[in-house]
Amino acid sequence: MASSLAIFSSTLHHFRSSSSTTTTSTPSHKNPPHSRSSESSLINDLIHNFNSPYELRQLHAHVIKTNTCLSSTLSISRVASVCALTPSFSYAHKIFQQEGKSDSIVEWNSCLRAFAESDCPRDAIALLYQLRHHNVFPDAFTCSFVLKACTQLLDLSHGKIVHAIIEKLGLRSNIFLQNTLVLLYALCGAMDDASLLFEKMPKKDIVTWNIMITQLAKQKDVDLAYEVFLKMPERSVRSWTAMIAGFVQCGKPKDAISLFTEMEKVGMEPNEVTLVAVLAACADLGALDLGMRIHEQSDRNGYRKNVKICNTLIDMYIKCGCLEAAMRVFDGMDQQQRTVVSWSAMIHGLAMHGQAEKSLNLFSTMTQLRRIKPNSVTFIGLLHACSHMGLINEGRKFFASMTNDYGITPRIEHYGCMVDLFSRGGLLQEAHEFIKNMPIKPNSVIWGALLGGCKLHKNVELAEEVIKHLSELDPSNDGYYVVLSNIYADLKRWGDVARMRKMMRDVGVKKTPGWSSISVNGVVHEFSAGGDEGHPESEKIFEMWEEMLKIMKLKGYVPNTSVVLLDMEENEKVKVVCRHSEKLALVFGLMKTPNGGDPIRIMKNIRVCEDCHNAFKIISEIVDREIILGDRNRFHCFRQGLCSCHDYW
């Protein structure tokens, strides 16, 4: 493509040729007025459109040589942008001086800003070195643009250089620069330096405090973040939101909800980000009542069509065991509004609730009808659906399709799903070979999935081999030792059970106590395994359970004491198994909710045992109520004596 200068030269030659022809007929005018005017117009146009330092030099030389009268001055901003990162910087700097631009840093700052906001912010840092080399005096704006580039690049070394320039220029009182420095140090992991700078700042605004709260929470120092929050002279909605989100990110959903309640009391109106954080806390706790109230509040605030709110609502309802509500939110979204996150959440939710066929059908609609490309999370949901329902061949096809059809490299989670799929289906040796041939090193979750299959199919030899890997990868996790103890107990190998318990004591591993929770009238009640005599209504709970037990036995219920890992009398085992936490939570729910009301929803921290699963099926038929139990792996929906998992879990 011809350069603008070449075009200019060609056009100029054309005008001069025309001028020469005209001169022959009119000797008194060597350069007709219209020719000079056209030539000047061309030059003025090129002043704003040259594309290289070479073109600039040629144009500048022509203007000086011909003493052309220009209707506008040389474009200084164009000079800066074209010459900023070239050897012609010195030439551009001289033009600035000749043009009387003594405060030339203004033009260079425009260039710095453009670089800092571009796809290559490192150019802003390079330009800073040019400016320093040619003694162009920086100002606060110079520092702010280069700091922005450093923040985007997480470049702390150059950020410290800018920090030194700020100190030399006496800009310590510039609160914007100080805030940016605090953010840069924090983002680069230098939290101690960020805290020190924060403490030394002569003046702080609300942005300063919010930066510290947010970054401390991201560094998992949520307690210190809360101390900073309490010291704030004033708080904005962003302050409250940062702290609530920090609690959620650090695994403290109760504290997040408590702070949100306090936020409401002081009359602070939540924004979109606040509601997303609180809904995430509700999902972690299974606090359906509050989640539904937040849903209503978000609709009133005009967030009905907000994609982030809708996606979080889907996730919240799914994790609270309310699949129908999640589906209503999903169906209520416009087709254009649904993202791959929306589809993936719904696919995974259906899988978790035992609706494998619907999950796979939804994937088909997503990819074939709506033409939405799945991501790696989508396939985790699909593989979970196959695993929960024993669809081994379908799982193989989806795993191959990830790479072959969509170019997605499987992650450790996908390999875990495949091991779980093979292990549940009894293909233990295939699962073992699959692990050996993985291109990435298997973690404790991978081996744990195989161990679960060993328990299900009572393969003690392979389980003992798997435990060797797990004892190295995750020695403090009690779950793996308990699973092997379960296998020994099933085989009545009580000596090995005792040996496992001794091993756990020797390495300092304690068994995680089982607990279950149920939300009644907006209050979450927790029950622990073994009794909970401290509960204010424990006597009534035990009395109702005994009455329920009589009816259950008439329906054929026999307590499955094989789940008790202790060598004790049978009647003692019956007492233990009948006081599992989920049973106590269920009885409490039946006591406190009306007959024929909404489903009873219970959350459990560990996998539900075989006895509780069978008991819940029978109770659902007796009381004619839907019971939804979410354990560590999935949801079980009990209705009329049947479970959504079809007894495959």
C-alpha positions in Angstrom: 0.0 0.0 0.0 1.4 3.4 -0.9 2.3 5.7 1.9 0.5 9.0 2.5 3.8 10.7 1.7 4.0 8.9 -1.7 0.5 9.9 -2.5 1.3 13.5 -1.4 4.4 13.5 -3.7 2.5 12.1 -6.6 -0.4 14.6 -6.2 2.0 17.5 -5.7 3.8 16.5 -8.9 0.4 16.5 -10.7 -0.4 20.0 -9.4 3.0 21.3 -10.4 2.7 19.8 -13.9 -0.7 21.5 -14.2 0.9 24.7 -12.9 3.7 24.5 -15.6 1.1 24.1 -18.3 -0.8 27.1 -17.1 2.4 29.2 -16.9 2.9 28.8 -20.7 -0.4 30.6 -21.4 -0.1 33.1 -18.5 3.5 34.1 -18.0 2.7 36.6 -15.4 1.7 33.9 -12.8 4.3 31.2 -12.1 2.1 29.5 -9.5 -1.6 30.1 -9.9 -3.6 30.8 -6.7 -5.7 27.7 -7.1 -2.6 25.5 -7.3 -1.0 27.0 -4.2 -4.3 26.6 -2.3 -4.6 23.0 -3.3 -1.0 22.2 -2.4 -1.5 23.9 1.0 -4.7 22.0 1.5 -2.9 18.7 0.9 -0.1 19.5 3.3 -2.6 20.5 6.0 -4.4 17.2 5.5 -1.1 15.2 5.8 -0.2 17.1 9.0 -2.9 15.0 10.8 -2.4 11.7 8.9 1.3 10.9 8.7 2.0 7.3 9.8 5.7 7.1 10.5 8.6 9.2 11.7 10.0 9.0 8.1 6.9 10.6 6.7 6.9 13.2 9.5 10.5 14.2 8.6 9.8 14.5 4.9 6.6 16.5 5.5 8.4 18.8 8.0 11.3 19.3 5.7 9.0 20.2 2.8 7.1 22.7 4.9 10.3 24.5 6.0 11.9 24.4 2.5 8.9 25.8 0.7 7.9 28.1 3.5 4.4 26.9 2.9 1.7 28.9 4.7 -0.2 26.4 6.9 -3.8 26.9 8.1 -3.1 24.8 11.1 -0.1 24.0 13.2 1.7 20.6 13.2 -0.3 18.0 15.1 1.7 17.6 18.3 -0.4 14.7 19.6 0.2 12.9 16.3 3.9 13.6 16.6 3.8 12.0 20.1 1.9 8.9 19.1 4.0 8.2 16.0 7.4 8.8 17.6 6.9 7.7 21.2 8.6 4.4 21.1 11.0 4.9 18.1 14.6 6.2 17.8 12.9 9.4 16.5 11.9 10.4 20.0 14.7 13.0 20.1 13.4 14.5 16.9 9.9 14.7 18.2 11.1 16.3 21.4 12.9 19.0 19.3 9.7 19.7 17.4 7.9 20.2 20.8 10.5 22.8 21.8 10.3 24.6 18.5 6.5 24.7 18.6 6.9 26.4 22.0 5.4 23.4 23.9 7.6 23.8 26.9 5.0 21.8 28.9 5.3 19.0 26.4 4.5 16.4 29.2 0.8 17.1 28.5 1.1 15.6 25.0 3.2 12.7 26.2 0.6 12.0 28.9 -2.0 11.6 26.3 0.2 9.0 24.6 0.9 7.3 28.0 -2.8 7.1 28.7 -3.5 5.5 25.3 -0.8 2.9 25.9 -2.0 2.1 29.4 -5.5 1.5 28.1 -4.4 -0.5 25.1 -3.8 -4.3 24.7 -0.1 -3.7 25.3 0.2 -1.6 28.5 4.0 -2.4 28.6 4.4 0.3 26.0 3.5 2.9 28.7 6.4 1.7 30.8 8.8 1.8 27.8 7.7 5.4 27.1 8.4 6.3 30.7 12.0 5.3 30.1 12.2 7.5 27.0 10.8 10.5 28.9 13.3 10.0 31.8 16.2 9.6 29.3 15.4 12.9 27.6 14.7 14.7 30.9 11.1 15.3 30.2 9.7 16.2 33.6 6.9 13.8 34.7 3.8 14.9 36.7 1.0 13.2 38.7 -0.8 12.2 35.5 2.4 10.5 34.1 2.7 8.5 37.3 -1.0 7.5 37.3 -1.0 6.2 33.7 2.2 4.2 34.2 0.9 2.8 37.5 -2.2 1.7 35.7 -0.1 -0.2 33.3 1.9 -1.8 36.1 -1.3 -2.8 37.8 -2.6 -4.5 34.7 0.7 -6.3 34.2 1.2 -7.0 38.0 4.6 -5.5 37.5 5.7 -4.6 41.0 9.4 -3.9 40.1 8.4 -1.0 37.8 5.7 0.0 40.2 8.3 0.5 42.8 10.2 2.8 40.4 7.1 4.9 39.9 6.6 4.9 43.7 10.1 6.4 44.0 9.3 9.0 41.4 6.1 9.9 43.3 8.2 10.4 46.5 10.7 12.6 44.7 8.0 14.7 43.2 6.4 15.2 46.6 3.1 13.6 45.6 2.6 11.7 48.8 -0.6 13.6 49.5 -2.1 12.6 46.1 -4.7 10.2 47.3 -5.4 8.7 43.9 -1.8 7.8 43.4 -1.5 6.4 46.9 -4.6 4.3 46.4 -3.3 2.9 43.2 0.0 2.0 44.9 -1.8 0.2 47.7 -3.8 -1.8 45.2 -0.7 -2.6 43.1 1.3 -3.9 46.2 -1.7 -6.0 47.3 -2.4 -7.4 43.8 1.2 -8.5 43.6 1.1 -10.3 46.9 3.1 -7.7 48.9 0.3 -7.4 51.4 2.7 -6.3 54.2 3.9 -3.4 52.0 0.4 -2.5 51.1 -0.6 -2.4 54.8 2.4 -0.3 55.7 1.6 2.2 53.0 -2.0 2.2 54.0 -1.1 3.0 57.6 1.3 5.8 56.6 -1.1 7.6 54.2 -1.7 11.1 55.5 -5.3 11.0 54.3 -7.6 8.2 53.3 -10.9 8.2 51.5 -13.5 5.5 51.3 -11.8 4.0 48.2 -8.6 3.4 50.3 -10.5 1.5 53.0 -12.4 -0.6 50.4 -9.2 -1.6 48.6 -7.7 -2.9 51.9 -10.9 -4.8 52.8 -11.2 -6.4 49.4 -7.5 -7.3 49.1 -7.2 -8.7 52.6 -10.2 -10.9 52.0 -8.7 -12.1 48.7 -5.6 -13.0 50.6 -7.8 -15.1 52.9 -7.1 -12.8 55.9 -10.8 -12.2 56.4 -10.4 -11.5 60.2 -8.0 -8.7 59.6 -10.3 -7.4 56.8 -13.2 -7.3 59.3 -11.0 -5.3 61.7 -10.4 -2.8 59.0 -14.1 -2.7 58.2 -15.0 -2.0 61.8 -12.5 1.0 61.9 -13.9 2.7 58.8 -15.2 6.2 59.5 -17.9 5.8 56.9 -19.1 2.9 54.7 -20.5 2.7 51.3 -22.5 -0.1 49.7 -19.2 -1.3 48.2 -17.6 -1.5 51.7 -20.4 -3.8 52.9 -20.4 -5.8 49.7 -16.6 -6.3 49.9 -16.8 -7.6 53.4 -19.8 -9.9 52.7 -18.1 -11.3 49.6 -14.9 -11.8 51.6 -16.7 -13.9 54.2 -18.2 -16.0 51.4 -14.9 -16.5 49.7 -13.2 -17.6 52.9 -15.9 -20.2 53.7 -17.8 -18.2 56.3 -21.3 -18.0 54.9 -22.9 -17.5 58.3 -20.9 -14.4 59.0 -21.7 -13.1 55.5 -25.5 -13.5 56.2 -25.1 -12.0 59.6 -23.3 -8.9 58.1 -26.0 -8.6 55.4 -28.7 -8.5 58.1 -26.7 -5.7 59.8 -26.4 -3.9 56.5 -30.2 -4.0 56.1 -30.7 -2.7 59.7 -28.6 0.4 59.0 -30.7 1.1 55.9 -28.0 0.5 53.3 -29.5 -0.6 50.0 -27.7 -3.6 48.4 -26.6 -3.6 44.8 -26.3 -6.3 42.3 -22.9 -7.5 43.6 -24.2 -7.6 47.2 -27.1 -9.8 46.2 -24.9 -12.2 44.3 -22.6 -12.6 47.3 -25.5 -13.2 49.7 -27.1 -15.7 47.4 -23.8 -17.6 47.3 -23.8 -17.7 51.1 -27.4 -19.0 51.0 -26.3 -21.7 48.6 -23.4 -22.7 50.9 -25.7 -22.9 53.9 -28.8 -24.3 52.2 -30.6 -21.2 53.6 -33.6 -21.5 51.2 -35.9 -19.1 53.0 -33.4 -16.2 52.9 -32.5 -17.0 49.3 -36.2 -16.8 48.3 -36.5 -13.4 50.1 -33.4 -12.2 48.2 -34.9 -13.4 45.0 -38.0 -11.3 45.7 -35.9 -8.3 46.6 -33.8 -8.6 43.5 -37.0 -8.6 41.4 -38.3 -5.4 43.2 -34.9 -3.7 42.6 -35.2 -4.3 38.8 -32.7 -7.2 38.6 -35.2 -9.7 37.1 -33.2 -9.8 33.9 -29.8 -9.5 35.4 -27.7 -12.4 34.1 -25.4 -12.6 37.1 -28.4 -12.6 39.5 -30.2 -15.2 37.5 -27.2 -17.5 37.3 -26.6 -17.2 41.0 -30.2 -17.9 41.7 -30.1 -21.1 39.7 -27.0 -22.2 41.6 -28.6 -21.3 44.9 -31.9 -23.1 44.3 -30.0 -26.2 43.1 -27.8 -26.3 46.1 -30.8 -25.8 48.4 -32.5 -28.8 46.9 -35.1 -26.8 45.0 -34.7 -27.9 41.5 -38.1 -26.8 40.3 -37.4 -23.2 41.4 -34.0 -23.3 39.6 -35.8 -24.5 36.4 -38.3 -21.6 36.7 -35.5 -19.1 36.8 -33.8 -20.7 33.9 -37.0 -20.9 31.8 -37.8 -17.3 32.7 -34.6 -16.0 31.1 -34.6 -14.7 27.6 -32.9 -17.0 25.0 -30.3 -14.2 24.3 -29.9 -13.7 28.1 -28.7 -17.3 28.8 -25.0 -17.7 28.8 -23.0 -20.9 28.9 -22.9 -20.4 32.6 -26.7 -20.6 32.8 -26.9 -23.8 30.7 -24.0 -25.4 32.5 -25.5 -24.7 36.0 -28.8 -26.2 34.9 -27.2 -29.3 33.4 -25.2 -29.8 36.5 -28.2 -29.2 38.7 -30.3 -31.8 36.9 -27.4 -34.3 37.3 -27.1 -33.6 41.0 -30.8 -34.3 41.5 -30.8 -37.6 39.6 -32.4 -36.2 36.4 -29.7 -37.6 34.1 -31.9 -38.0 31.1 -33.1 -34.4 31.3 -29.5 -33.2 31.8 -28.4 -34.8 28.6 -31.4 -33.6 26.7 -30.7 -30.0 27.9 -27.1 -30.3 26.6 -28.5 -31.4 23.2 -30.8 -28.4 23.2 -27.9 -26.1 24.2 -25.5 -27.3 21.5 -27.8 -28.3 18.6 -30.8 -26.0 18.8 -29.3 -22.9 20.5 -25.8 -23.3 19.0 -24.1 -22.5 22.2 -20.5 -23.9 22.6 -20.1 -25.8 25.9 -17.1 -25.2 28.2 -15.2 -27.4 30.5 -17.7 -26.8 33.4 -20.5 -28.0 31.1 -18.8 -31.4 30.7 -18.3 -31.8 34.4 -22.1 -31.6 34.7 -22.6 -34.1 31.9 -20.0 -36.6 33.3 -21.6 -36.2 36.7 -25.0 -37.1 35.2 -23.5 -40.2 33.6 -21.8 -41.2 36.8 -24.9 -40.8 39.0 -27.0 -43.0 36.7 -24.4 -45.5 35.5 -24.3 -44.4 31.9 -20.8 -45.7 31.2 -20.9 -45.7 27.4 -22.4 -42.2 27.3 -19.7 -41.0 29.7 -17.0 -42.4 27.4 -18.5 -40.6 24.4 -18.7 -37.2 26.2 -15.2 -37.5 27.5 -13.9 -38.1 24.0 -16.1 -35.4 22.5 -14.5 -32.7 24.8 -11.3 -32.9 22.9 -12.4 -34.2 19.5 -15.4 -31.9 18.9 -14.7 -28.9 21.1 -11.0 -28.7 21.6 -11.3 -28.7 25.4 -8.4 -30.2 27.3 -9.6 -32.4 30.2 -8.8 -31.1 33.6 -8.3 -33.1 36.8 -12.1 -32.8 37.6 -13.0 -34.5 34.3 -10.6 -37.4 35.0 -12.1 -37.6 38.5 -15.6 -37.9 37.0 -14.5 -40.8 34.7 -12.8 -42.7 37.5 -16.0 -42.2 39.6 -18.1 -43.4 36.6 -16.0 -46.6 36.1 -15.7 -47.3 39.8 -19.5 -47.0 40.6 -20.1 -49.2 37.6 -17.9 -52.0 39.0 -15.1 -51.5 36.4 -12.5 -51.2 39.1 -9.6 -52.5 37.0 -10.4 -50.2 34.1 -10.6 -47.3 36.6 -7.2 -48.3 38.0 -5.7 -48.5 34.5 -7.3 -45.2 33.6 -5.6 -43.5 36.6 -2.2 -45.0 35.6 -2.4 -43.7 32.1 -3.5 -40.1 33.0 -1.3 -37.4 31.5 -1.5 -35.5 34.7 -0.6 -36.7 38.2 -3.7 -38.0 40.0 -4.7 -36.2 43.2 -6.4 -37.5 46.3 -9.9 -36.9 44.8 -9.0 -39.3 41.9 -7.8 -42.0 44.2 -10.7 -41.3 46.6 -13.2 -42.0 43.8 -11.6 -45.4 43.2 -11.7 -46.1 46.9 -15.4 -45.4 46.9 -15.9 -48.0 44.2 -13.8 -50.5 46.2 -16.2 -50.0 49.1 -19.3 -50.3 47.0 -18.0 -53.5 45.4 -16.2 -54.8 48.5 -12.7 -55.1 46.8 -10.5 -54.9 49.9 -7.2 -55.8 48.0 -7.4 -52.8 45.7 -8.7 -50.6 48.5 -5.6 -51.3 50.5 -3.4 -50.3 47.6 -5.4 -47.1 47.0 -5.0 -46.2 50.7 -1.2 -46.2 50.3 -1.5 -43.4 47.7 -4.0 -41.5 49.8 -1.9 -41.7 52.9 0.8 -39.8 51.1 -1.4 -37.3 49.2 -3.8 -36.4 52.0 -2.8 -38.0 55.3 -5.1 -35.9 57.4 -8.3 -36.8 55.7 -10.3 -39.1 57.9 -12.8 -40.1 55.2 -10.4 -42.5 53.4 -9.6 -44.4 56.5 -13.2 -44.6 57.4 -14.1 -46.0 54.0 -11.5 -48.8 54.4 -12.8 -49.4 57.9 -16.2 -49.8 56.4 -14.9 -52.4 54.0 -13.3 -54.3 56.8 -16.5 -54.0 58.9 -18.6 -55.4 56.1 -16.3 -58.4 56.0 -16.4 -58.7 59.9 -12.7 -58.1 60.0 -12.9 -56.3 63.4 -9.2 -56.6 64.0 -8.4 -54.6 60.8 -11.1 -52.1 61.9 -9.3 -51.6 65.2 -5.9 -51.4 63.4 -7.3 -48.6 61.1 -8.6 -46.7 64.2 -5.2 -47.0 65.8 -3.5 -45.8 62.7 -5.8 -42.8 62.7 -4.9 -42.0 66.3 -1.1 -42.5 65.6 -1.1 -39.9 62.7 -3.5 -37.6 64.6 -6.5 -38.0 62.2 -9.9 -37.5 63.8 -13.1 -38.7 62.3 -15.2 -35.9 61.0 -18.5 -35.9 63.0 -21.6 -36.2 60.8 -24.2 -33.4 61.1 -27.3 -32.4 59.3 -29.2 -29.1 59.0 -32.8 -28.1 58.3 -34.3 -24.6 57.8 -37.6 -24.0 59.5 -39.3 -20.6 59.4 -36.0 -19.0 58.3 -34.0 -20.5 61.1 -31.3 -23.1 60.4 -31.3 -26.0 63.0 -28.3 -28.3 63.1 -28.2 -31.9 64.5 -25.1 -34.0 65.1 -24.8 -37.7 64.9 -25.4 -39.7 68.1 -28.1 -37.9 69.9 -28.1 -34.1 70.4 -29.5 -34.4 73.8 -28.7 -30.7 74.2 -31.4 -29.7 71.7 -34.3 -28.0 73.6 -36.8 -30.4 72.0 -34.7 -33.5 72.0 -37.1 -35.6 74.1 -40.0 -34.8 71.8 -37.8 -35.7 68.8 -36.8 -39.1 70.3 -40.4 -39.8 71.3 -41.7 -39.1 67.8 -38.9 -41.2 66.3 -39.9 -44.2 68.4 -43.5 -43.9 67.2 -42.3 -43.5 63.6 -40.1 -46.6 64.0 -43.0 -48.8 65.0 -44.9 -47.9 61.8 -41.7 -48.3 59.7 -41.2 -51.8 61.0 -44.7 -52.7 59.9 -43.7 -51.6 56.5 -40.7 -54.0 56.5 -38.0 -51.7 57.8 -35.1 -53.5 59.5 -32.2 -51.3 60.8 -29.0 -51.9 58.7 -26.4 -52.1 61.5 -23.6 -53.0 59.0 -23.0 -49.2 58.7 -21.8 -49.1 62.3 -18.1 -49.6 62.4 -17.8 -50.6 66.0 -17.7 -54.1 67.4 -20.6 -53.9 69.9 -23.9 -55.6 70.8 -26.6 -55.6 68.1 -29.0 -53.6 70.2 -26.4 -50.9 70.8 -25.7 -50.8 67.0 -29.5 -50.3 66.4 -29.5 -47.4 68.9 -26.5 -45.8 67.1 -27.9 -46.1 63.6 -31.3 -44.8 64.7 -29.8 -41.6 65.9 -28.0 -40.5 62.8 -28.2 -36.8 62.3 -30.4 -36.8 59.2 -33.0 -38.9 60.9 -33.2 -36.4 63.8 -33.4 -33.5 61.4 -36.2 -35.2 59.5 -38.3 -35.9 62.6 -37.8 -32.2 63.7 -39.0 -31.1 60.2 -42.1 -33.3 60.5 -42.8 -31.9 63.9 -42.5 -28.2 62.8 -44.0 -28.2 59.3 -47.7 -28.8 58.4 -48.8 -32.0 56.8 -49.1 -31.8 53.1 -46.8 -28.7 53.0 -43.7 -28.0 51.1 -41.0 -30.6 50.7 -38.7 -31.2 53.7 -35.2 -30.3 52.8 -32.2 -31.5 54.8 -28.5 -30.9 54.1 -25.8 -33.4 55.3 -22.1 -32.8 55.4 -21.1 -36.4 54.6 -22.4 -39.2 52.4 -25.8 -40.6 53.5 -25.6 -44.1 54.7 -27.5 -47.1 53.3 -29.8 -47.3 56.4 -30.8 -43.7 56.4 -31.4 -43.9 52.6 -33.8 -46.9 53.1 -35.5 -45.3 56.1 -36.2 -42.1 54.2 -37.8 -44.0 51.4 -40.2 -45.7 53.8 -40.9 -42.5 55.7 -41.8 -40.6 52.5 -44.5 -43.1 51.9 -45.8 -43.2 55.4 -46.2 -39.4 55.8 -46.9 -38.8 52.1 -44.3 -36.0 51.9 -41.5 -35.2 49.6 -38.2 -35.4 51.3 -35.1 -33.9 49.7 -31.7 -34.9 51.2 -28.5 -33.3 49.9 -25.3 -35.0 51.0 -21.7 -34.4 50.0 -22.1 -35.9 46.6 -25.7 -35.3 45.3 -29.4 -34.8 46.1 -31.8 -37.6 46.9 -35.5 -36.8 46.3 -37.7 -39.3 48.2 -41.3 -39.6 47.1 -43.9 -42.3 47.7 -41.2 -44.8 48.8 -38.8 -44.2 45.9 -35.7 -42.2 45.5 -34.6 -40.1 42.5 -31.2 -41.9 42.5 -33.0 -45.3 41.8 -30.7 -46.7 44.6 -27.6 -46.0 42.5 -25.4 -43.6 44.4 
